[in-house]
Amino acid sequence: MDHAPTPNDPRDQEEAPSESHTEAMQKFMGFILMVLSWLQLLVAVSSGSDADYLPFLFYFFGLVIFVNGTMSSPYKYLIMGAASLTGLALIYHIRSIGAATRWEKGMVVYGTILIVGYFIFARQKPVRRIRTPNPPP
C-alpha cells in the first residue's frame, strides 16, 4: 500500500527548529553542576570551612556545558575558552596552596549572584506587541 503524504502526517514532517534533546540535556546538566557546586561554595563561604578544588572544577565544567547548550552564536567558543582557562588557573592555584581561600570562594559565589541578578533585573526584555485585528467596517 502506497503512503500518500498529507499535511498533518507526523511521519512526513521534518524536525521543528526547536532545541534538540542534546541541547536540552546540556542545559540541564550544566545547570545542575553549577548549582550544586555553587551551593557547596556558598556553605563554605558562610561557615568559613575549607573547600578544595572539586567544587570549582564542577562549577566551571558545568558553565562550559551550559554555555555550549544555550548559545548558538559564534562567540560562545570565546566564552567557553575564557571559562575553561579561568577555571584551570583557579584550580591550579588552589591545588598549589592546598585549599581555597575566602576570596576565591567568594569570587565565584558573589560573582554568580551579580551575573544572575543582571540578567534577571537589569537586562531589557523586548516588548511583545500583540496585533489586534481591525474592527469590522
Residue pairs with C-beta under 8 A, 6 or more apart in sequence:
3 11
5 12
6 12
19 27
22 69
23 69
23 70
24 69
25 69
26 65
26 66
26 68
26 69
26 70
27 66
27 69
27 70
29 62
29 65
30 62
30 63
30 64
30 65
30 66
30 67
30 68
30 69
30 70
31 62
31 66
32 62
33 58
33 59
33 61
33 62
33 65
33 66
34 58
34 59
34 62
34 63
34 66
34 112
36 58
37 54
37 55
37 56
37 57
37 58
37 59
37 62
38 59
38 108
38 109
38 112
40 51
40 55
41 51
41 55
41 56
41 59
41 105
41 108
41 109
42 109
43 49
44 50
44 51
44 55
44 100
44 105
45 102
45 105
45 106
45 109
48 102
50 99
50 100
51 99
51 100
51 105
52 94
52 99
52 100
53 91
53 94
53 95
53 100
56 87
56 90
56 91
56 94
56 100
56 104
56 108
57 87
57 91
59 87
59 108
60 83
60 84
60 86
60 87
60 88
60 90
60 91
61 87
63 83
63 87
64 80
64 83
64 84
64 87
67 76
67 79
67 80
67 83
68 76
68 80
71 79
90 104
93 104
94 100
94 104
